[in-house]
Each structure stands twice: as structure tokens, then as C-alpha cells.
Amino acid sequence: MLAWISIMLLLITSTGISLGQSIIIDEDTDFENETDYPFSETYPSVEELYEWYESLESEYPDLVKKHNIGRSWEGRNIWVLEVTSSEDTRVDDKPAIFIDGGLHAREWSSIQVASYFAWRILSEYRHNDTIYWMVNNRRIFVCPLLNPDGYLYDGNGAIGSGRLWRKNRNDTTPSNSVGVDLNRNWDIYWGYGDDEPQSQTYKGESPFSENETSALKDFILENNIQSYQNLHSFGGYLLIPWSHSPYPSQHDDWYRDVAENMVSQTTLYGNEKRRYSYGRADEKIGYSATGTASDWVYDSTGAHSFTFEIYTSTHRFYPPYRHIMRINQDLDEALIFQSRITDVDLGDGDKLLFPPTPYLVYGRVVDSNDNEVSDRSVSLTNRETDESISIKTDNNGYYELNLANLLGSGYQDDDTFFLSVDNTSLNFTVDETWGSRFDLTTSYRSMPSIVETIEIIQEDGVIKLTWDVPDDRGNPIYRYNIYRDGKLIDHSNENYYQDTEPEKFRFYTYQISAVNSSGEGRRSEEVDVFIINTDFFYYVVVGTAFFALVLIVYKRRKYWDEDEQNNNFVETSSKDLHFCPNCKRELLEVATDSSAYCNGCGFAIQDLKEFEK
């Protein structure tokens, strides 16, 4: 009996099961699963996941970059996806967030949630104002699988093959055991961790002894990560610091305010009426854990750090395929919110011991014709303190301001704020949610829309460009700017231009932008062209034809038509040349005055004079 109780307690403490806080959600509720996400009905293998990374990089070359941050214990690459755009940013330095999954091999839902988040922000980049702004103004690092060796060993995504394997596959640990718990190997109260090699929570022989944790640590430090999300399963909680202690962190009030806003944007198994809960590890899962990634990131870098324990109902680590998407979509909005507030500075613990709670003020700025207006400064002022922050609208007219950046005096919930752009303004107070949207209309006349279609014709070394006239948005276009390889080379008053000076035999990229009295609109997408020299190609063609003619003449001298071949010989100005009577093609090679042989078939003639008769 005691042995059974011990096993149950070990299972509880090693899996993240809540003590006395079980929540069961009806799984039979209707759920729409229509999506182009490639793993909506399957768990990917390591190979499939890595191939998908490559496809994302190919499909979104301006948004995705892969980083190989190191190798696992068995030598597999550990890949991180960086998602950010090359569009002009509206912030000084893009704040960076890091989201990872698969630190524990058996927690397959964490791999899915991270992968789906990356897919969604890429697929909706051009269609969602918030995501467009976020990708333009943030560096978003996503590592869906930090422990590829363990995941491969645990079934590699095949339901029914799971071994409940948690650790990596380090086979040099003591006592002939295998593996280290990668979420107990971080250098924060590491010495208090589990030192039994055969335990599921074995801390390793030293902090960062494992390839995987060492690689992740280095990458976080090198890229100035300001917000961190460590995905795990299962539970239905958002954990805040500390994990190693039952005592609150120095930013506990701030963390609780933010966590409340984050969980307000979650669902439980697709149930809109239920949300995740939040708190410290001891409050939510009933125990503390030393040497964790989230604690180390917060303690060592000052970044705000959270851990989602993903809700999987009764399915623990391996939810059925049909439940993958409802789990993924439980958390995507919360992860978007965390990405948006990445710019919050927690400070050094003194001056900014409790920075203001994030509250997002966002919306679009349009002109009187409902056209978006870019590059207009939107300002926000706290009327109680006169402290202000501002930002310019993005290319689609969208803006976003975070009250957490009122670092001088902060704000109170009952403060009145003044929001303005050009000659348009309004007053507002914060509500109990995480933010408010205010769309603003300005009398400022909009710049032209982007030039959409460019056609290129190349004639005699001259590049002729034509394009469709874009929408002037009620403000007439008076000029087009012509860019070659990113540099302004000329102007045109019509939707037509001839480039007469390109260098031959090289690639160029062209872009067009329209200009009206309000300024220059966005540049078009780049159009590539390879410049050729028509004179050169003329000489190439003539030279090739001449060479072919010479070859034909030579062949005719060497090989005669069939009638002449039947005569067995042909006379030349110098000597008699004879065709082989056997193969009828090769000329006979005269060996002596009286004999000859064929180089082609080897036929030999002993009496040449008799043969000529």
C-alpha cells in the first residue's frame, strides 16, 4: 500500500498534475477544425517538423529565418524560427520574445502550441492588423522542439507509441541510467534539485551540463530576450515566478496583473466560458521546482518569464488527434498578447520595482475617405501627470501604445488620458480589461496606395516599365519615383518609364512608388529582371551559324553521298582516297603502296591496285 501511494505521489510531482484542482471539460462540444495548418490532425515527426521549418523559410523569405542554436546529445540540430519583417519598424529597437516547447519529450501539446502560433502569425501577417504590427515591431523567436532526441524516443509523434519519456537522451549519466530533466538543469537553486540519476527529475551533474540547455541559455543571452514563454503540459495554468520558492517575486503584483490579462484571452478545450488560472507553482501544482528555465531567465536577464501548463483534459500527455486544434487555439491569443507587451521593462528592481501594468491602446488612423494613413504620430498624454508617449502609424495606418511605458510617473486606473493625431483627439480612462481600441479619423490627406502591378519589356538594352495607376485616395498623384536596387534613380510623371542606362549581363530589381502632396506612398514589391546585350546575342547567333556551315562543308568533304560511296573511291587534288567496301563510310588508311585498312571496321586490302580495277 505504501509503495502504491509513493508511486502515485511521484507521478503527480513529475507530471504537473494539480492537487485537488482537476477541471474536466466536455469534449463533445462542437468544434470547427477548418485550417491550413499542416499538423492540425497529426503530431509531426522530428523530420516532418524540420522539413516544415524549411518550407516556412521558403514561403516567407522576408519574415522567417532559421537559427541552428546547437546540437542535441545525439547530434540532432536544434532549430529556432525567427519571425520578424523587413518593413520599417515604428520602435527604436525591436523587443524580442522567445517561446519554446518540447523541453520535456512527452509533452507533445507544447510542440503543437508553439508550432501553431508560428504558423498563425505568418499566415495572417497580411490580413490581421494586430499581427501585422506585431511582426513589424517585434522579434519573435519560436523553438517548438528543444528536445528532439527525447521526442524521437518517446514515439516521434505516433499516438500509441509514447513511453512517457520526460528527459533528454544523455547516456553518460551515472548508475547506467539515461537522461537529464532539461527543466531542472538551469543555474538557479540547482543544488537543491534531484540528484538521483534514475529519477524523472534528475538535475544533471552540473548546471547547464546538457547540450540543449546550454545552447538555449547562450541564444537567450546573445539575443537580448525581453520576454520568455516556456510551454509545458498538462494542467490548465499560467505559472508566474517563482517556481523554486513558495514566496512571491519582487514583481509579484505586476506578474499577477499581467497573468490575469493573459488568461482572460484563453479558453479551456475550446470552451469560451472557461479560462486558465494563474499563480506560482506551489499555488497551482502543489510543489516548487528548482533549476527551471523560466526562473533562470527572469532572475538572470530581467526578462518577464511565464510558463503555460497546457490543459489537455483527461488525455494527459497524448491528446487524440481530433483535439489538437482546440488545444492550440486555447492559447494563441494569450501568446499574441505576451508578444505585444514584450516592450515592458521590469527595471533593475529599484527604480522600476513595479512598472505600470500593461494596457494597450490601439487602432487605425484613417482620412476622411476611410483610407489608412501611415507615418502619422499618435500621442498619448496622462492628464494627471503630463507624461506622454507617442508612436507613428504603421504602413496600414495601425498604431499601438502601451501604458506600461509611462515609466516616469506611471498611471492610476482613474487617470484621464488624452489621445491625439493631427487635429483629432479624444479623452478616455482605462477599463478593467487589457486594452482599448480607438480608431481615429484625421483631416490629413492620405498618401497614394501601393503600386500593385509592374510589367517589364526589354528591347535593345533598354528596360521599359509600365504599371497600373494606384488609388490616389482623393489626393492626385503628380509623380512616380523609380527605384533600382533600392536606390532612387529617376522620376516619371506618367505610369511609364524607360531605363536606358542599365549595365549589361546582370540582375536588377525595380520598385515604383507614387507621390502626391501628402508624400510618397509605399514602394511596390520588387520586380527582378536580367539585363542582356542584344548586339552580343546577334554576334553569337551569326558566329554559331557560320561555325555550323563550316562543319557541314567539312562533313561533305569527308563523307560523300551514297552514289559516290558506291564508286568506292574519290579523287582529290593530292592523292586517291578510298572508301571501305565493307562499311561504306570510313576512308581506307594506306599502309603501303599496295595495301590499306579501314579505321572503322578493320577491313584490310592486300592488293590496292587490284582493288582499284
LINWOHU-V397961 format. One line per field, one symbol per residue. psi: psi as a letter, one per 30 degrees, with the letter a starting at -180 (. if undefined). burial: 1 if it has 16 or more other C-alpha atoms within 10 Angstrom, else 0. Layout:
# LINWOHU-V397961
psi = ???
burial = ???
This chain:
# LINWOHU-V397961
psi = eeeeeeeeeeeefffgkkjghkkkkjfgkkkkhjlgkfhfglklleeeeeeeeeeeeeeifffkkkkjfakleggkkjkkkkjllglklglekjkkkkkllgekefiefeeeeeeeeeeefefgeffjeeeeeeefgljjkkjfjfieeeeeegfhfjkffkghkeaahjggllgglkkkjfggglijhefgajgjfflfgkflflkhfkeeeeeeeeeeefghkfkkjjklklehljklklffkgkllfgeeeeeeeeeeeffglljhgjffkllllalefeeggllklgleeeeeeeffgkkkljkjkkgbggcfiklefgeeeeefefeeeeeeeeegffkjfagfdeheilkkkjkklakklafggkkjlhkkkkkkjfffgkllllkkafggklkkjffgifefallfglkkjklkbgkllklllagaflkkjkkklfkkllllkkekkkkkkkhgkkkkllkklkfhgjkkflkkkkkhfkkfllkflhkkkjfgkklhlklkkkkkkkaffaklklllkkkkkkljeeefeeeeeeeeeeeeeeeeeeeeeklleeeeffflkklfelkkkkkfefgekkkjjeafflllkfdfgkkkejeeeef.
burial = 0000000000011011110000001000000000000011011111001001110110000011110011111000111111111000110001111111111111111111111111111100100011111111111111111111111111111000010111111100100001111111111111101100111111110011011111111011000011111111111111111111110010110111011111111111111000111111110111111111111111100111111111111001111000111111111111111111111111000000011111111111111000111111111111000011111111111111111111100110000111111000000001000110000111011111111001010100111011101111100010111111000000000010100000000001011111110001111111100011000000000000000000000000001100001001100000000111100111111100001111000001100100000
